Amino acid sequence: MQISQFINSPKTFLVVVALLAMVPAQVVARAGQSDSPLPPEVQSQLERAGHLLKSGKPQKASPIIESALNSANDIPKCLAVASFTESYGYPLMEARRRCMQKALSFCSSREDYILVALKSRHFEFFEVTRECINHLIQGATSVDDLLDLARKSQEVALNDVAHMAMEKAYTGVKSVPQALKFAYEVKSLGMDDLERKVVKDLVNDEDNALNLCLLLKNIEDLGMEDLNRYCLKKALDKAQAVEELKCIYEGSRRNRQNDIMQVAVYRAKKLELIQKIQHDQAEYARQLKDWQAGVQQDLSRQQADAEKNLDHGQTDKRFGSNNTPDNPASGF
């Protein structure tokens, strides 16, 4: 990378400003005025104001500093004037505050607001910092935009801004795959509390045992053993089939949850026994029904045969053996 590209890189610029914010103003002054964004005449005015302040004449120095601030027409010049006042402590605190408020009025990009927020926090002007943060959070609307804001904020140690950005980004997560991806993003940023919230919400929103076992495979790499156990216990409570209990057994074995594994084995065997008994009872009931149907058919057939034989017997008595009526005996 060429030097010009290195200097013009937004990421590098943020890191440099973050480091400069922690360097005392006297050290910056001793480094020379050649790198100052202020014009030479303004630098001369500030030097004269510094001599007046050291001589105990703050009333004469204040208009000079105010004039230097009025001439500042961008953020670097405002920050330079603010840095000059830092070495004179509390008496110039209000002048520093006006510098940061004017710098805030020049902000137009995310990098600008981050720089002003960082410097305002260094000067302990938290109202200016809060306003910068509000602009940053409100200006980011999409999940990807908020992720970018969180990364840039964390690069310059604005961890609270990064956390707020990720909290807002979480409200835009609408599916399980997005939530899993988001959980790994916040883990990479070191936001353990938000990571735990995402995973716990995923477990609480799922009521199917097989889906909970599948979810367990996706969250195991996050390394939260207590939430892995929480997921397994909920799956165990929701399991209604042998297949689900077998999945719970495999998950508990992978995560070394021996008590859950033993309960899953016991319930699976019990459920298999119940299913076998139910199958045997159903088979017995079917066979009994078939036997009863066969017996009923036999009875019906026997009854039909009996009725048929009865009809033949009555006909024989009426007509005789040759089907002719019997002649009454004459008596002779």
C-alpha positions in Angstrom: 0.0 0.0 0.0 1.3 3.4 -0.9 1.7 6.1 1.7 -1.0 8.3 0.2 -3.5 5.4 0.1 -2.6 4.6 3.8 -3.3 8.2 4.9 -6.5 8.5 2.9 -7.9 5.2 4.2 -11.0 6.0 6.4 -10.2 3.2 8.7 -6.6 4.4 9.2 -7.7 7.9 9.7 -10.1 6.8 12.5 -7.4 4.9 14.2 -4.9 7.8 14.0 -7.5 10.3 15.5 -8.3 7.8 18.2 -4.6 7.6 19.2 -4.2 11.4 19.0 -7.2 11.9 21.3 -5.3 10.1 24.0 -2.1 12.1 23.5 -1.6 15.2 25.7 -1.9 18.6 23.9 1.7 19.5 25.0 3.1 16.6 23.1 1.2 17.5 20.0 2.4 21.1 20.3 6.1 20.0 20.6 5.7 17.9 17.5 5.6 21.2 15.5 3.0 23.3 13.8 3.7 22.1 10.3 0.9 19.5 10.5 -1.7 21.8 11.9 -4.8 22.4 9.8 -4.9 26.0 11.0 -3.6 28.8 8.8 -0.3 30.4 10.0 -1.9 33.6 11.0 -4.4 31.7 13.2 -1.6 29.7 14.8 0.2 33.0 15.6 -3.0 34.3 17.2 -3.3 31.2 19.4 0.4 31.5 20.4 -0.2 35.1 21.5 -3.3 34.0 23.4 -1.2 31.3 25.1 1.3 33.9 26.2 -1.5 36.0 27.6 -3.0 33.0 29.5 0.4 32.2 31.0 0.7 35.8 32.1 -2.6 35.6 33.9 -4.6 37.7 31.4 -7.5 35.3 30.3 -9.8 38.3 29.6 -7.5 39.4 26.8 -6.9 35.9 25.5 -10.6 34.9 25.2 -11.4 37.2 22.2 -8.4 35.9 20.4 -9.5 32.3 20.9 -13.0 33.2 19.9 -11.8 34.8 16.7 -9.7 31.7 15.9 -12.8 29.5 16.4 -15.0 31.8 14.2 -12.5 31.4 11.4 -12.6 27.6 11.6 -14.6 26.3 8.7 -14.2 22.5 9.0 -13.9 19.8 11.6 -10.1 19.5 11.7 -9.7 23.3 12.4 -12.3 23.1 15.2 -10.5 20.1 16.7 -7.2 21.9 16.5 -8.5 24.9 18.4 -10.1 22.6 21.0 -6.8 20.8 21.4 -5.0 24.1 22.0 -7.4 25.0 24.8 -6.9 21.6 26.5 -3.5 22.5 27.9 -5.1 25.4 29.9 -7.6 23.2 31.6 -10.8 24.3 33.3 -10.7 28.1 32.5 -11.1 27.4 28.8 -13.6 24.6 29.2 -16.5 26.5 27.7 -14.3 27.6 24.7 -13.6 23.9 24.1 -17.3 23.1 24.3 -18.1 25.6 21.7 -15.3 24.2 19.5 -16.9 20.7 19.7 -20.4 22.0 19.1 -19.2 23.8 16.0 -17.4 20.7 14.9 -20.6 18.8 15.3 -22.4 21.3 13.0 -19.9 20.4 10.2 -20.5 16.6 10.4 -21.8 15.1 7.2 -20.6 11.5 7.2 -20.4 8.6 9.5 -16.6 9.1 9.9 -17.2 12.8 10.9 -19.6 11.9 13.7 -17.3 9.1 15.0 -14.4 11.6 15.1 -16.4 14.3 16.9 -17.9 11.7 19.3 -14.5 10.3 20.1 -12.9 13.8 20.8 -16.0 15.0 22.7 -15.7 12.0 25.0 -12.0 12.7 25.5 -13.0 16.2 26.6 -15.8 14.8 28.7 -18.5 16.7 26.8 -21.0 13.9 27.0 -23.9 15.9 25.6 -22.0 16.4 22.3 -21.1 12.7 22.3 -24.7 11.7 22.9 -25.8 13.9 20.0 -23.2 12.3 17.7 -24.3 8.8 18.8 -28.0 9.6 18.1 -27.1 10.8 14.6 -25.0 7.6 14.0 -27.8 5.3 15.2 -30.6 7.1 13.5 -28.7 7.4 10.2 -28.2 3.6 9.9 -31.3 1.8 8.8 -30.4 -1.6 7.3 -28.8 -4.5 9.1 -25.7 -4.3 6.9 -25.4 -0.6 7.5 -25.6 -1.1 11.3 -23.1 -3.9 11.2 -20.7 -1.6 9.3 -21.3 1.1 11.9 -20.6 -1.3 14.8 -17.3 -2.5 13.3 -16.1 1.1 12.7 -17.1 2.2 16.1 -15.4 -0.7 17.8 -12.2 0.1 15.8 -11.9 3.4 17.7 -13.1 2.1 21.1 -16.6 3.5 20.9 -17.9 0.2 22.2 -21.2 1.6 23.5 -22.0 2.9 20.0 -21.2 -0.5 18.5 -23.4 -2.2 21.0 -26.3 0.2 20.3 -25.9 -0.3 16.6 -26.0 -4.1 17.0 -29.1 -3.9 19.3 -30.9 -1.9 16.6 -29.7 -4.3 13.9 -31.2 -7.2 15.9 -34.7 -5.7 15.4 -34.3 -6.2 11.7 -33.5 -9.9 12.0 -36.6 -11.8 10.7 -35.6 -15.5 10.2 -33.7 -18.2 12.0 -30.7 -18.2 9.5 -30.4 -14.5 9.9 -30.5 -14.8 13.7 -27.8 -17.5 13.6 -25.6 -15.3 11.4 -26.2 -12.4 13.7 -25.2 -14.4 16.7 -21.8 -15.2 15.2 -21.4 -11.5 14.2 -21.9 -10.3 17.8 -19.6 -13.0 19.1 -16.8 -11.7 16.8 -17.4 -8.3 18.3 -17.2 -9.6 21.8 -20.8 -8.7 22.8 -21.5 -11.7 25.0 -24.8 -10.3 26.5 -26.3 -9.8 23.0 -25.0 -13.1 21.8 -26.8 -14.9 24.7 -30.0 -13.0 24.1 -30.1 -14.0 20.4 -29.5 -17.7 21.2 -32.0 -17.8 24.0 -34.6 -16.1 21.9 -34.0 -18.8 19.2 -34.6 -21.6 21.7 -37.6 -20.0 23.3 -39.3 -19.4 19.9 -39.0 -23.1 18.8 -41.4 -25.8 20.1 -40.5 -28.7 17.8 -38.0 -31.2 19.3 -36.4 -32.1 15.9 -36.0 -28.4 15.1 -34.4 -27.8 18.5 -31.9 -30.6 17.9 -31.1 -29.0 14.5 -30.7 -25.6 16.2 -28.4 -27.2 18.8 -26.0 -28.2 16.0 -25.8 -24.6 14.8 -25.2 -23.0 18.2 -22.7 -25.5 19.6 -19.7 -23.6 18.1 -20.6 -20.5 20.0 -19.4 -22.4 23.2 -22.3 -21.6 25.5 -22.7 -24.9 27.3 -25.5 -23.7 29.6 -27.7 -22.6 26.6 -26.8 -25.9 24.8 -28.2 -27.7 27.9 -31.2 -25.4 28.0 -31.9 -26.3 24.3 -31.6 -30.0 25.1 -33.9 -29.9 28.1 -36.6 -28.0 26.1 -36.3 -30.6 23.3 -36.7 -33.4 25.9 -39.9 -31.7 27.2 -41.3 -31.4 23.7 -40.3 -34.9 22.4 -43.3 -37.1 21.5 -41.7 -39.7 19.2 -38.8 -42.2 19.4 -37.1 -40.5 16.5 -37.0 -37.2 18.4 -35.6 -38.9 21.5 -32.9 -40.5 19.4 -31.9 -37.0 18.2 -31.8 -35.7 21.8 -29.7 -38.7 22.7 -27.1 -37.8 20.0 -27.1 -34.1 21.0 -26.6 -34.8 24.7 -23.9 -37.3 23.9 -22.0 -34.7 21.8 -22.3 -32.1 24.6 -21.5 -34.6 27.4 -24.9 -34.1 29.1 -25.1 -37.6 30.6 -28.2 -37.1 32.7 -30.3 -35.9 29.7 -28.9 -38.7 27.6 -30.0 -41.3 30.1 -33.5 -39.8 30.4 -33.8 -39.8 26.6 -32.8 -43.5 26.4 -35.3 -44.4 29.2 -38.2 -42.5 27.5 -37.3 -44.0 24.1 -37.4 -47.5 25.5 -40.6 -46.8 27.4 -42.2 -45.3 24.3 -41.2 -48.3 22.2 -42.7 -50.7 24.8 -45.9 -48.7 24.8 -46.1 -48.7 21.1 -45.5 -52.4 21.0 -48.3 -53.0 23.5 -50.6 -50.8 21.5 -49.7 -52.6 18.3 -50.3 -56.0 20.0 -53.6 -54.8 21.4 -54.7 -53.5 18.0 -53.6 -56.8 16.3 -55.6 -58.8 19.0 -58.6 -56.6 18.5 -58.4 -57.1 14.7 -58.1 -60.8 15.0 -61.0 -60.9 17.5 -63.1 -58.9 15.2 -62.3 -61.2 12.3 -63.1 -64.3 14.5 -66.4 -62.8 15.5 -67.2 -61.9 11.9 -66.4 -65.6 11.0 -68.5 -67.0 13.8 -71.4 -64.7 12.8 -71.1 -65.9 9.2 -71.2 -69.5 10.4 -74.2 -68.9 12.5 -76.0 -67.1 9.7 -75.2 -69.9 7.3 -76.4 -72.6 9.8 -79.6 -70.7 10.5 -80.3 -70.4 6.8 -79.7 -74.1 6.3 -81.9 -74.9 9.3 -84.7 -72.7 7.9 -84.3 -74.4 4.5 -84.5 -77.9 6.0 -87.5 -76.9 8.0 -89.3 -75.7 4.9 -88.5 -79.1 3.2 -89.8 -81.0 6.2 -93.2 -79.3 6.2 -93.6 -79.8 2.4 -93.0 -83.6 2.8 -95.6 -84.0 5.5 -98.2 -82.1 3.4 -97.7 -84.1 0.2 -96.2 -87.3 1.3 -93.1 -89.0 0.0 -94.2 -88.6 -3.7 -95.5 -85.1 -3.3 -99.2 -86.2 -3.5 -101.7 -85.6 -0.8 -102.3 -88.6 1.5 -105.8 -90.2 1.1 -107.7 -90.3 4.4 -108.3 -93.8 5.7 -111.7 -95.2 4.7 -112.0 -97.3 7.7 -112.7 -100.4 5.6 
